[in-house]
């Protein structure tokens, strides 16, 4: 099994918005962690301007790391929106609050926070394949996907 890695700096935003990301947020203070799937809506791609893209967000809520994810909301226009009528979790659930803060502060605010760790599971954030190249494990994006996604995902940057 390929281990995941902790993401740092702008790699966090790049990975989270790559289109097929599974990430874990962990509080360095309390140890509390939540795992999310962030998927780009099917009718969009890298050519759709970021501010017009929609990503659907699901939360891991069971022991099966492959299928126990449930919808909690979406990202659009630079913010996380709770899925009100369709979300299984309430707007004031810690997992929903944590993800909203993460999107506002880290993903779109691009402010580092030493109290939050962001981890990926060892799979490419764009295509979902297992990562094997050390540089790819560090960035969360395989070399082919990084090339297809453009210079902002370059392993050199």
C-alpha positions in Angstrom: 0.0 0.0 0.0 1.3 3.5 -0.9 1.1 5.8 2.1 -0.5 9.2 1.8 1.3 12.4 2.6 0.7 15.7 4.3 0.1 18.6 1.9 1.7 22.0 2.4 1.2 25.5 1.1 -0.4 26.0 -2.3 -0.3 22.2 -2.9 -3.4 22.1 -0.6 -5.5 24.2 -2.9 -4.2 22.5 -6.0 -5.0 19.0 -4.6 -8.4 19.9 -3.1 -9.6 21.4 -6.4 -7.9 18.9 -8.8 -11.3 17.2 -9.5 -11.1 13.8 -7.8 -9.5 14.5 -4.4 -9.9 12.5 -1.2 -8.4 14.5 1.7 -8.3 14.3 5.5 -8.4 17.4 7.7 -6.8 16.8 11.1 -6.7 19.3 14.0 -3.1 19.4 15.4 -4.7 20.7 18.6 -7.4 18.1 19.3 -6.5 15.3 16.9 -10.0 15.4 15.5 -10.1 14.4 11.8 -12.6 14.3 9.0 -12.1 12.7 5.6 -13.8 14.2 2.5 -14.2 13.5 -1.2 -14.2 16.6 -3.4 -15.4 15.9 -7.0 -15.6 18.4 -9.9 -19.1 18.3 -11.4 -19.2 16.1 -14.5 -20.0 18.8 -17.0 -16.9 20.9 -16.1 -13.1 20.7 -16.8 -9.9 22.7 -16.5 -11.2 25.1 -19.2 -14.1 26.2 -17.0 -13.0 29.3 -15.0 -12.5 28.4 -11.3 -15.1 30.9 -10.1 -17.7 29.1 -12.3 -16.8 25.5 -11.4 -18.8 23.4 -8.9 -17.3 20.7 -6.7 -19.5 18.2 -4.8 -18.3 17.4 -1.3 -19.0 14.1 0.6 -17.9 13.2 4.1 -16.7 9.7 5.2 -19.2 8.6 7.7 -18.5 4.9 8.2 -15.8 2.3 8.2 -15.6 1.5 4.5 -13.1 4.0 3.1 -14.5 3.4 -0.5 -18.2 3.6 -0.2 -19.2 5.2 3.2 -19.3 8.8 1.9 -22.4 11.0 2.2 -23.1 14.3 0.6 -22.7 17.4 2.7 -22.6 20.3 0.2 -20.7 21.9 -2.7 -18.1 24.5 -3.5 -18.9 27.2 -5.9 -17.8 30.8 -6.4 -15.0 30.4 -3.9 -17.1 29.2 -1.0 -18.5 26.0 0.5 -22.3 25.8 0.5 -24.1 23.4 2.9 -26.4 21.1 1.0 -29.4 22.1 3.1 -32.2 19.7 2.0 -29.9 17.0 0.7 -27.0 16.9 3.2 -27.2 14.2 5.8 -25.3 16.4 8.3 -26.7 19.6 9.8 -25.2 23.0 9.0 -23.8 23.1 12.6 -22.2 19.7 12.5 -18.5 19.9 13.3 -17.5 18.2 10.0 -19.5 20.8 8.0 -18.1 23.7 10.0 -14.6 22.4 9.6 -14.9 22.0 5.9 -16.4 25.5 5.4 -13.6 27.0 7.4 -11.0 25.0 5.4 -12.4 26.3 2.1 -12.7 29.9 3.3 -9.3 30.1 5.0 -7.0 27.6 3.4 -8.3 26.9 -0.1 -9.5 30.3 -1.2 -8.0 32.5 1.5 -4.6 30.7 1.0 -3.6 31.3 4.6 -1.4 28.7 6.2 -2.5 27.4 9.6 -0.2 25.3 11.7 -3.1 24.0 13.7 -4.6 22.2 10.7 -3.0 19.3 8.9 -4.2 18.3 5.4 -3.4 14.8 4.2 -4.1 12.9 1.0 -4.4 9.1 0.8 -1.8 8.3 -1.8 -4.0 8.7 -4.8 -3.9 11.3 -7.5 -6.2 14.2 -6.8 -7.2 14.4 -10.5 -7.6 10.8 -11.7 -7.7 8.9 -8.4 -4.9 6.4 -9.4 -2.4 5.3 -6.7 0.7 7.4 -6.6 4.2 5.7 -6.8 6.6 8.5 -7.8 8.0 10.2 -4.6 7.5 13.7 -6.0 3.9 12.8 -6.9 3.2 11.5 -3.4 4.5 14.8 -2.1 2.2 16.9 -4.3 -0.8 14.5 -4.6 -0.8 14.6 -8.4 0.7 12.1 -10.8 3.1 13.3 -13.4 0.7 12.7 -16.4 -2.2 14.5 -14.6 0.1 17.4 -13.5 1.1 17.8 -17.2 -2.5 17.7 -18.4 -3.6 20.2 -15.7 -1.0 22.7 -16.7 1.9 24.6 -15.1 0.0 25.4 -11.8 0.3 21.6 -11.0 3.9 21.2 -12.2 6.0 19.0 -9.9 8.8 21.6 -10.3 6.7 24.3 -8.6 
